[in-house]
Amino acid sequence: MTKPSRGRPPLRGVRVALRVVSAGVLALALGVGGPAAWAAASSSGRLHGVADVPAHDVAVILGAEVYADGTPAPFTAARLGVGLALYRAGKAKVLLVSGNNSDAHHRETAAMRRYLQDRGVPAARIVEDTAGNDTYDTCIRVRDTFGVTSAILVSQTYHLPRAVTTCRALGVDAVGVGDDSVADLGFWPVGVAREFPARVKMVLDLASRRPPEVTEAPSDAVRAALGT
């Protein structure tokens, strides 16, 4: 009787191991690729430049890093620059700046407001969402706290498919205008890579319909700003 060679795993065991590995790779691909594909499909035709975006009452500028001295970091300043261009072009009547306004985050929305005011946007046309702690929270608070059902979203271009998809899934008819003027800075590849797990989180947040970290009574700040 022929004996199997010593030191070689049985062929059946190798096949089982390969199937397990293949199943794991497939599950990972679907888990990461599925949300990315959804974000791409949901935002298709909704990403614009300043010149061609349809005019809206409100543009939502999503917050990012602010330095300890209150200066917006380059990525944040670039977003604010897009918002400023939208306002000057008559594409948005009100700029809603959304971010984490805690001391730990160096008062993001206060710094964003100040940046816009210093460049000529009237204070009455700027509204702060001081608890937009992530993209999901911003979208749900735009809807529930500020009563906004249609908006232009402003962020870096790699972020917009997720932002637009999240807002649309929550009932906000969103389009996006993105910035890529900072694409040569070192953080850009990191931001692009972070979108893959962030889109998985998007799906989990939307599936669970989790409440935002901060829930507040409805505000008429946007309506008042539109009336000025």
MIDOSE-1310 file (N, C-alpha, C; in nm, 2 decimals, decimal comma, always signed):
residues 228
mtkp	+0,09/-0,12/+0,00/+0,00/+0,00/+0,00/+0,09/+0,12/+0,00; +0,05/+0,22/-0,08/+0,13/+0,34/-0,09/+0,10/+0,43/+0,02; +0,21/+0,48/+0,09/+0,19/+0,57/+0,20/+0,21/+0,71/+0,16; +0,14/+0,81/+0,22/+0,16/+0,95/+0,18/+0,29/+0,99/+0,23
srgr	+0,35/+1,08/+0,15/+0,49/+1,13/+0,18/+0,48/+1,21/+0,31; +0,58/+1,18/+0,40/+0,58/+1,26/+0,53/+0,62/+1,40/+0,50; +0,56/+1,49/+0,59/+0,58/+1,63/+0,58/+0,49/+1,71/+0,48; +0,41/+1,63/+0,41/+0,31/+1,70/+0,32/+0,17/+1,69/+0,38
pplr	+0,10/+1,80/+0,38/-0,04/+1,80/+0,44/-0,13/+1,73/+0,34; -0,23/+1,66/+0,38/-0,32/+1,59/+0,29/-0,38/+1,69/+0,19; -0,40/+1,65/+0,07/-0,45/+1,74/-0,03/-0,58/+1,80/+0,00; -0,67/+1,72/+0,07/-0,80/+1,77/+0,11/-0,78/+1,89/+0,21
gvrv	-0,69/+1,88/+0,30/-0,67/+1,99/+0,39/-0,62/+2,12/+0,32; -0,54/+2,10/+0,22/-0,50/+2,22/+0,14/-0,62/+2,28/+0,08; -0,70/+2,20/+0,02/-0,82/+2,26/-0,05/-0,91/+2,33/+0,05; -0,93/+2,27/+0,16/-1,02/+2,34/+0,26/-0,96/+2,47/+0,30
alrv	-0,83/+2,47/+0,32/-0,76/+2,59/+0,36/-0,77/+2,70/+0,26; -0,76/+2,66/+0,13/-0,77/+2,76/+0,02/-0,91/+2,81/+0,01; -1,01/+2,72/+0,03/-1,15/+2,77/+0,03/-1,18/+2,87/+0,14; -1,12/+2,84/+0,26/-1,14/+2,94/+0,37/-1,08/+3,07/+0,34
vsag	-0,96/+3,07/+0,29/-0,89/+3,19/+0,25/-0,96/+3,27/+0,14; -1,01/+3,19/+0,04/-1,08/+3,26/-0,07/-1,21/+3,32/-0,02; -1,28/+3,25/+0,07/-1,41/+3,30/+0,12/-1,38/+3,43/+0,21; -1,27/+3,43/+0,28/-1,23/+3,55/+0,36/-1,20/+3,66/+0,27
vlal	-1,13/+3,64/+0,16/-1,09/+3,75/+0,07/-1,22/+3,80/+0,00; -1,31/+3,71/-0,04/-1,43/+3,75/-0,10/-1,52/+3,84/-0,01; -1,53/+3,79/+0,12/-1,61/+3,87/+0,22/-1,55/+4,00/+0,24; -1,42/+4,01/+0,25/-1,35/+4,14/+0,27/-1,37/+4,23/+0,15
algv	-1,36/+4,17/+0,03/-1,38/+4,25/-0,09/-1,53/+4,31/-0,10; -1,62/+4,22/-0,07/-1,76/+4,27/-0,07/-1,79/+4,37/+0,04; -1,73/+4,34/+0,16/-1,75/+4,43/+0,28/-1,70/+4,57/+0,25; -1,58/+4,58/+0,18/-1,52/+4,71/+0,15/-1,57/+4,77/+0,02
ggpa	-1,58/+4,68/-0,08/-1,61/+4,72/-0,22/-1,76/+4,76/-0,23; -1,84/+4,69/-0,16/-1,99/+4,72/-0,17/-2,02/+4,86/-0,13; -1,98/+4,91/-0,01/-2,01/+5,04/+0,03/-1,95/+5,15/-0,06; -1,83/+5,12/-0,11/-1,76/+5,21/-0,21/-1,84/+5,22/-0,34
awaa	-1,89/+5,10/-0,39/-1,97/+5,10/-0,51/-2,10/+5,18/-0,49; -2,16/+5,16/-0,37/-2,29/+5,23/-0,34/-2,27/+5,38/-0,34; -2,16/+5,42/-0,27/-2,13/+5,57/-0,26/-2,10/+5,62/-0,40; -2,03/+5,55/-0,49/-2,01/+5,60/-0,62/-2,14/+5,61/-0,70
asss	-2,23/+5,51/-0,69/-2,35/+5,51/-0,77/-2,45/+5,62/-0,72; -2,46/+5,63/-0,58/-2,55/+5,73/-0,53/-2,51/+5,87/-0,56; -2,38/+5,90/-0,57/-2,34/+6,03/-0,59/-2,31/+6,06/-0,74; -2,33/+5,96/-0,83/-2,31/+5,98/-0,97/-2,40/+6,09/-1,02
grlh	-2,34/+6,19/-1,10/-2,42/+6,30/-1,15/-2,45/+6,41/-1,05; -2,40/+6,40/-0,93/-2,43/+6,49/-0,83/-2,31/+6,57/-0,78; -2,19/+6,55/-0,84/-2,07/+6,62/-0,80/-2,04/+6,72/-0,91; -2,02/+6,84/-0,87/-2,01/+6,95/-0,96/-1,89/+7,04/-0,92
gvad	-1,87/+7,14/-1,01/-1,78/+7,25/-0,98/-1,87/+7,37/-0,94; -1,80/+7,48/-0,89/-1,87/+7,60/-0,85/-1,96/+7,65/-0,97; -1,90/+7,65/-1,09/-1,97/+7,71/-1,20/-2,10/+7,64/-1,24; -2,10/+7,51/-1,23/-2,21/+7,43/-1,29/-2,31/+7,37/-1,18
vpah	-2,28/+7,39/-1,05/-2,37/+7,33/-0,95/-2,50/+7,41/-0,95; -2,61/+7,34/-0,94/-2,74/+7,42/-0,93/-2,74/+7,50/-0,80; -2,80/+7,62/-0,81/-2,81/+7,70/-0,69/-2,90/+7,64/-0,59; -2,86/+7,66/-0,46/-2,94/+7,61/-0,35/-2,94/+7,72/-0,24
dvav	-3,04/+7,71/-0,15/-3,04/+7,81/-0,04/-2,92/+7,79/+0,05; -2,88/+7,67/+0,07/-2,79/+7,64/+0,18/-2,67/+7,56/+0,12; -2,55/+7,60/+0,16/-2,43/+7,51/+0,13/-2,38/+7,47/+0,27; -2,35/+7,35/+0,29/-2,30/+7,29/+0,41/-2,15/+7,27/+0,40
ilga	-2,07/+7,34/+0,48/-1,92/+7,32/+0,47/-1,89/+7,22/+0,59; -1,84/+7,11/+0,55/-1,81/+7,01/+0,66/-1,67/+7,04/+0,72; -1,67/+7,04/+0,85/-1,55/+7,08/+0,92/-1,44/+6,98/+0,92; -1,32/+7,04/+0,95/-1,20/+6,95/+0,96/-1,10/+7,03/+1,05
evya	-0,98/+6,99/+1,05/-0,88/+7,04/+1,15/-0,87/+7,19/+1,16; -0,87/+7,24/+1,29/-0,83/+7,38/+1,32/-0,72/+7,38/+1,41; -0,62/+7,46/+1,39/-0,50/+7,46/+1,48/-0,53/+7,53/+1,61; -0,44/+7,51/+1,71/-0,46/+7,56/+1,84/-0,48/+7,71/+1,85
dgtp	-0,42/+7,78/+1,75/-0,43/+7,93/+1,75/-0,56/+7,98/+1,68; -0,65/+7,88/+1,64/-0,77/+7,92/+1,57/-0,76/+7,93/+1,42; -0,65/+7,89/+1,36/-0,63/+7,90/+1,22/-0,68/+7,77/+1,16; -0,77/+7,78/+1,06/-0,81/+7,65/+0,99/-0,69/+7,59/+0,92
apft	-0,67/+7,46/+0,93/-0,57/+7,39/+0,86/-0,59/+7,40/+0,71; -0,49/+7,37/+0,63/-0,51/+7,38/+0,48/-0,63/+7,31/+0,42; -0,66/+7,19/+0,47/-0,78/+7,12/+0,41/-0,91/+7,19/+0,45; -0,91/+7,24/+0,57/-1,03/+7,32/+0,61/-1,04/+7,45/+0,54
aarl	-0,93/+7,52/+0,53/-0,93/+7,65/+0,46/-0,97/+7,63/+0,31; -0,93/+7,52/+0,25/-0,97/+7,49/+0,11/-1,12/+7,47/+0,10; -1,18/+7,40/+0,19/-1,33/+7,38/+0,19/-1,39/+7,52/+0,21; -1,35/+7,60/+0,30/-1,40/+7,73/+0,32/-1,39/+7,82/+0,20
gvgl	-1,28/+7,80/+0,13/-1,26/+7,88/+0,00/-1,37/+7,84/-0,10; -1,40/+7,71/-0,11/-1,51/+7,67/-0,20/-1,64/+7,73/-0,16; -1,67/+7,72/-0,02/-1,79/+7,78/+0,03/-1,80/+7,93/+0,00; -1,69/+8,00/+0,01/-1,69/+8,14/-0,02/-1,72/+8,17/-0,17
alyr	-1,66/+8,09/-0,25/-1,68/+8,10/-0,40/-1,83/+8,08/-0,43; -1,89/+7,98/-0,37/-2,03/+7,95/-0,39/-2,12/+8,07/-0,35; -2,09/+8,13/-0,23/-2,16/+8,25/-0,19/-2,14/+8,36/-0,28; -2,02/+8,39/-0,32/-2,00/+8,50/-0,41/-2,06/+8,49/-0,55
agka	-2,07/+8,36/-0,59/-2,13/+8,33/-0,72/-2,28/+8,33/-0,72; -2,34/+8,34/-0,60/-2,49/+8,34/-0,59/-2,54/+8,20/-0,59; -2,46/+8,10/-0,57/-2,50/+7,96/-0,57/-2,55/+7,91/-0,44; -2,52/+7,99/-0,33/-2,58/+7,96/-0,20/-2,60/+8,09/-0,12
kvll	-2,72/+8,10/-0,06/-2,75/+8,22/+0,02/-2,70/+8,21/+0,16; -2,69/+8,09/+0,21/-2,65/+8,07/+0,35/-2,54/+7,97/+0,36; -2,44/+7,99/+0,44/-2,33/+7,89/+0,46/-2,35/+7,83/+0,60; -2,37/+7,70/+0,60/-2,38/+7,63/+0,73/-2,25/+7,56/+0,75
vsgn	-2,18/+7,60/+0,85/-2,05/+7,54/+0,89/-2,07/+7,44/+0,99; -2,03/+7,32/+0,97/-2,06/+7,21/+1,06/-1,93/+7,14/+1,11; -1,92/+7,13/+1,24/-1,80/+7,07/+1,29/-1,81/+7,05/+1,44; -1,70/+7,01/+1,50/-1,69/+6,99/+1,65/-1,64/+7,12/+1,71
nsda	-1,73/+7,19/+1,78/-1,69/+7,32/+1,84/-1,64/+7,31/+1,98; -1,59/+7,20/+2,02/-1,54/+7,18/+2,16/-1,40/+7,24/+2,17; -1,36/+7,27/+2,29/-1,23/+7,32/+2,32/-1,12/+7,22/+2,26; -1,15/+7,09/+2,28/-1,05/+6,99/+2,23/-1,03/+7,00/+2,08
hhre	-1,12/+7,05/+2,01/-1,11/+7,06/+1,86/-1,09/+7,20/+1,82; -1,05/+7,29/+1,92/-1,01/+7,42/+1,89/-1,12/+7,51/+1,83; -1,25/+7,48/+1,87/-1,36/+7,56/+1,83/-1,37/+7,56/+1,67; -1,39/+7,45/+1,61/-1,39/+7,44/+1,47/-1,49/+7,54/+1,40
taam	-1,61/+7,53/+1,44/-1,71/+7,62/+1,37/-1,69/+7,76/+1,40; -1,65/+7,80/+1,52/-1,62/+7,94/+1,54/-1,51/+7,99/+1,45; -1,40/+7,91/+1,43/-1,29/+7,95/+1,35/-1,34/+7,95/+1,20; -1,43/+7,86/+1,16/-1,48/+7,86/+1,02/-1,56/+7,99/+1,00
rryl	-1,65/+8,02/+1,10/-1,73/+8,14/+1,08/-1,64/+8,27/+1,07; -1,54/+8,27/+1,16/-1,45/+8,39/+1,16/-1,38/+8,40/+1,02; -1,33/+8,29/+0,97/-1,26/+8,29/+0,84/-1,35/+8,35/+0,73; -1,48/+8,31/+0,73/-1,57/+8,35/+0,62/-1,60/+8,50/+0,64
qdrg	-1,63/+8,54/+0,77/-1,66/+8,68/+0,79/-1,54/+8,77/+0,76; -1,42/+8,73/+0,78/-1,30/+8,81/+0,75/-1,29/+8,83/+0,60; -1,36/+8,74/+0,52/-1,35/+8,75/+0,38/-1,48/+8,81/+0,32; -1,56/+8,87/+0,40/-1,67/+8,94/+0,35/-1,81/+8,88/+0,35
vpaa	-1,82/+8,76/+0,41/-1,96/+8,70/+0,42/-2,02/+8,76/+0,54; -2,14/+8,82/+0,53/-2,21/+8,87/+0,64/-2,24/+8,77/+0,75; -2,22/+8,81/+0,88/-2,24/+8,72/+0,99/-2,38/+8,66/+0,99; -2,48/+8,74/+0,94/-2,62/+8,69/+0,94/-2,64/+8,58/+0,84
rive	-2,54/+8,56/+0,75/-2,56/+8,45/+0,64/-2,48/+8,33/+0,68; -2,42/+8,32/+0,80/-2,35/+8,21/+0,84/-2,42/+8,14/+0,96; -2,44/+8,01/+0,95/-2,50/+7,94/+1,06/-2,40/+7,83/+1,11; -2,39/+7,82/+1,24/-2,30/+7,72/+1,29/-2,37/+7,59/+1,34
dtag	-2,33/+7,48/+1,29/-2,37/+7,35/+1,35/-2,26/+7,30/+1,44; -2,27/+7,33/+1,57/-2,15/+7,31/+1,66/-2,13/+7,16/+1,70; -2,22/+7,07/+1,65/-2,20/+6,93/+1,69/-2,20/+6,84/+1,57; -2,15/+6,89/+1,46/-2,13/+6,80/+1,35/-2,01/+6,72/+1,36
ndty	-2,01/+6,62/+1,45/-1,89/+6,55/+1,49/-1,84/+6,45/+1,39; -1,92/+6,41/+1,30/-1,87/+6,33/+1,18/-1,97/+6,35/+1,07; -1,95/+6,29/+0,96/-2,03/+6,31/+0,84/-2,18/+6,27/+0,87; -2,20/+6,16/+0,93/-2,33/+6,11/+0,96/-2,40/+6,21/+1,05
dtci	-2,34/+6,25/+1,16/-2,40/+6,35/+1,25/-2,44/+6,48/+1,18; -2,35/+6,53/+1,09/-2,38/+6,65/+1,02/-2,50/+6,63/+0,93; -2,51/+6,52/+0,86/-2,63/+6,50/+0,77/-2,76/+6,49/+0,85; -2,76/+6,42/+0,96/-2,88/+6,40/+1,03/-2,92/+6,53/+1,11
rvrd	-2,82/+6,61/+1,15/-2,85/+6,73/+1,22/-2,89/+6,84/+1,12; -2,84/+6,84/+1,00/-2,88/+6,93/+0,90/-3,03/+6,91/+0,88; -3,08/+6,79/+0,87/-3,22/+6,76/+0,85/-3,30/+6,79/+0,98; -3,27/+6,73/+1,09/-3,35/+6,73/+1,21/-3,34/+6,86/+1,29
tfgv	-3,22/+6,91/+1,31/-3,20/+7,03/+1,39/-3,22/+7,16/+1,31; -3,18/+7,16/+1,18/-3,19/+7,29/+1,11/-3,30/+7,29/+1,00; -3,36/+7,17/+0,98/-3,47/+7,17/+0,89/-3,44/+7,18/+0,74; -3,31/+7,15/+0,71/-3,27/+7,16/+0,57/-3,30/+7,03/+0,50
tsai	-3,36/+7,04/+0,38/-3,40/+6,92/+0,30/-3,32/+6,91/+0,17; -3,25/+7,02/+0,14/-3,18/+7,02/+0,01/-3,06/+7,11/+0,03; -2,94/+7,06/-0,01/-2,82/+7,14/+0,01/-2,70/+7,11/-0,08; -2,61/+7,20/-0,09/-2,48/+7,17/-0,15/-2,38/+7,13/-0,04
lvsq	-2,32/+7,02/-0,05/-2,22/+6,98/+0,05/-2,08/+7,02/-0,01; -1,99/+7,07/+0,08/-1,86/+7,11/+0,05/-1,76/+7,04/+0,13; -1,66/+6,97/+0,06/-1,55/+6,90/+0,13/-1,45/+6,87/+0,02; -1,35/+6,79/+0,05/-1,25/+6,75/-0,05/-1,32/+6,65/-0,14
tyhl	-1,27/+6,64/-0,26/-1,34/+6,56/-0,36/-1,35/+6,41/-0,32; -1,25/+6,35/-0,26/-1,26/+6,21/-0,22/-1,36/+6,18/-0,12; -1,40/+6,28/-0,04/-1,50/+6,27/+0,07/-1,64/+6,28/+0,02; -1,66/+6,35/-0,09/-1,80/+6,39/-0,13/-1,89/+6,27/-0,16
prav	-1,84/+6,16/-0,23/-1,93/+6,05/-0,26/-2,00/+6,00/-0,13; -1,92/+5,98/-0,02/-1,97/+5,93/+0,10/-2,07/+6,03/+0,17; -2,03/+6,16/+0,16/-2,11/+6,27/+0,23/-2,24/+6,28/+0,15; -2,24/+6,28/+0,02/-2,36/+6,29/-0,06/-2,45/+6,17/-0,03
ttcr	-2,39/+6,05/-0,04/-2,47/+5,93/-0,02/-2,53/+5,93/+0,12; -2,46/+5,97/+0,22/-2,51/+5,97/+0,36/-2,63/+6,06/+0,37; -2,62/+6,18/+0,32/-2,72/+6,28/+0,33/-2,85/+6,23/+0,25; -2,82/+6,18/+0,13/-2,94/+6,13/+0,05/-3,01/+6,02/+0,12
algv	-2,94/+5,93/+0,18/-3,00/+5,82/+0,25/-3,08/+5,86/+0,37; -3,05/+5,98/+0,43/-3,12/+6,04/+0,54/-3,23/+6,14/+0,50; -3,25/+6,15/+0,37/-3,36/+6,23/+0,32/-3,32/+6,37/+0,28; -3,19/+6,41/+0,28/-3,15/+6,54/+0,23/-3,11/+6,53/+0,09
davg	-3,17/+6,61/+0,00/-3,14/+6,60/-0,14/-3,01/+6,68/-0,16; -2,90/+6,61/-0,16/-2,77/+6,67/-0,16/-2,69/+6,66/-0,29; -2,62/+6,76/-0,33/-2,52/+6,76/-0,43/-2,39/+6,80/-0,37; -2,28/+6,79/-0,44/-2,15/+6,83/-0,38/-2,06/+6,91/-0,47
vgdd	-1,99/+6,99/-0,41/-1,88/+7,07/-0,48/-1,75/+7,04/-0,40; -1,65/+6,98/-0,47/-1,53/+6,94/-0,40/-1,41/+7,02/-0,43; -1,32/+7,01/-0,34/-1,19/+7,08/-0,35/-1,08/+6,98/-0,37; -0,99/+7,01/-0,47/-0,87/+6,92/-0,49/-0,74/+7,01/-0,49
svad	-0,75/+7,13/-0,44/-0,64/+7,22/-0,45/-0,53/+7,18/-0,35; -0,56/+7,09/-0,26/-0,46/+7,05/-0,16/-0,42/+6,90/-0,19; -0,44/+6,86/-0,31/-0,41/+6,72/-0,34/-0,26/+6,69/-0,34; -0,18/+6,79/-0,34/-0,03/+6,76/-0,33/+0,02/+6,76/-0,19
lgfw	-0,07/+6,78/-0,09/-0,02/+6,78/+0,05/-0,02/+6,64/+0,10; +0,06/+6,61/+0,20/+0,09/+6,48/+0,24/-0,03/+6,40/+0,30; -0,13/+6,47/+0,35/-0,25/+6,40/+0,41/-0,34/+6,35/+0,30; -0,33/+6,40/+0,18/-0,43/+6,36/+0,08/-0,44/+6,20/+0,06
pvgv	-0,33/+6,13/+0,04/-0,34/+5,99/+0,03/-0,39/+5,92/+0,15; -0,36/+5,98/+0,27/-0,42/+5,92/+0,39/-0,57/+5,94/+0,39; -0,62/+6,06/+0,35/-0,76/+6,08/+0,34/-0,83/+5,99/+0,25; -0,77/+5,96/+0,13/-0,83/+5,87/+0,03/-0,84/+5,73/+0,09
aref	-0,73/+5,69/+0,15/-0,73/+5,55/+0,21/-0,83/+5,54/+0,32; -0,85/+5,64/+0,40/-0,95/+5,64/+0,51/-1,09/+5,62/+0,46; -1,12/+5,66/+0,34/-1,25/+5,65/+0,29/-1,30/+5,51/+0,28; -1,22/+5,41/+0,27/-1,26/+5,27/+0,26/-1,33/+5,23/+0,39
parv	-1,26/+5,23/+0,50/-1,33/+5,20/+0,62/-1,44/+5,29/+0,66; -1,43/+5,42/+0,62/-1,53/+5,52/+0,66/-1,66/+5,48/+0,58; -1,65/+5,43/+0,46/-1,77/+5,39/+0,39/-1,84/+5,27/+0,45; -1,76/+5,18/+0,50/-1,82/+5,07/+0,58/-1,89/+5,12/+0,70
kmvl	-1,83/+5,21/+0,77/-1,90/+5,28/+0,89/-2,03/+5,35/+0,84; -2,02/+5,41/+0,73/-2,14/+5,48/+0,68/-2,26/+5,38/+0,67; -2,23/+5,26/+0,61/-2,34/+5,16/+0,60/-2,39/+5,12/+0,73; -2,30/+5,09/+0,83/-2,34/+5,05/+0,96/-2,42/+5,16/+1,03
dlas	-2,38/+5,29/+1,02/-2,46/+5,39/+1,08/-2,60/+5,40/+1,02; -2,60/+5,40/+0,89/-2,73/+5,41/+0,82/-2,82/+5,29/+0,85; -2,76/+5,17/+0,86/-2,84/+5,05/+0,89/-2,90/+5,06/+1,03; -2,82/+5,11/+1,12/-2,86/+5,11/+1,26/-2,95/+5,23/+1,29
rrpp	-2,94/+5,34/+1,20/-3,01/+5,46/+1,23/-2,98/+5,52/+1,37; -2,85/+5,51/+1,40/-2,81/+5,56/+1,53/-2,84/+5,71/+1,54; -2,87/+5,76/+1,66/-2,89/+5,90/+1,68/-2,76/+5,98/+1,68; -2,76/+6,11/+1,65/-2,63/+6,18/+1,65/-2,58/+6,19/+1,80
evte	-2,45/+6,22/+1,81/-2,40/+6,22/+1,95/-2,46/+6,33/+2,03; -2,50/+6,44/+1,96/-2,57/+6,55/+2,03/-2,71/+6,57/+1,96; -2,81/+6,56/+2,04/-2,95/+6,59/+1,99/-3,00/+6,71/+2,05; -3,05/+6,80/+1,97/-3,10/+6,93/+2,02/-3,24/+6,96/+1,96
apsd	-3,31/+7,05/+2,02/-3,44/+7,09/+1,97/-3,42/+7,16/+1,84; -3,52/+7,15/+1,75/-3,51/+7,22/+1,62/-3,48/+7,37/+1,63; -3,39/+7,41/+1,54/-3,35/+7,55/+1,54/-3,40/+7,62/+1,41; -3,43/+7,75/+1,43/-3,48/+7,83/+1,31/-3,37/+7,91/+1,26
avra	-3,24/+7,88/+1,29/-3,13/+7,96/+1,25/-3,11/+7,97/+1,10; -3,13/+7,86/+1,03/-3,12/+7,87/+0,88/-3,23/+7,95/+0,82; -3,35/+7,93/+0,87/-3,47/+8,00/+0,82/-3,45/+8,15/+0,84; -3,40/+8,19/+0,96/-3,38/+8,33/+0,99/-3,27/+8,39/+0,90
algt	-3,16/+8,31/+0,88/-3,05/+8,36/+0,79/-3,10/+8,38/+0,65; -3,19/+8,29/+0,60/-3,25/+8,31/+0,47/-3,34/+8,43/+0,46; -3,39/+8,47/+0,57/-3,48/+8,59/+0,57/-3,41/+8,72/+0,58; -3,28/+8,72/+0,61/-3,21/+8,85/+0,62/-3,17/+8,91/+0,49
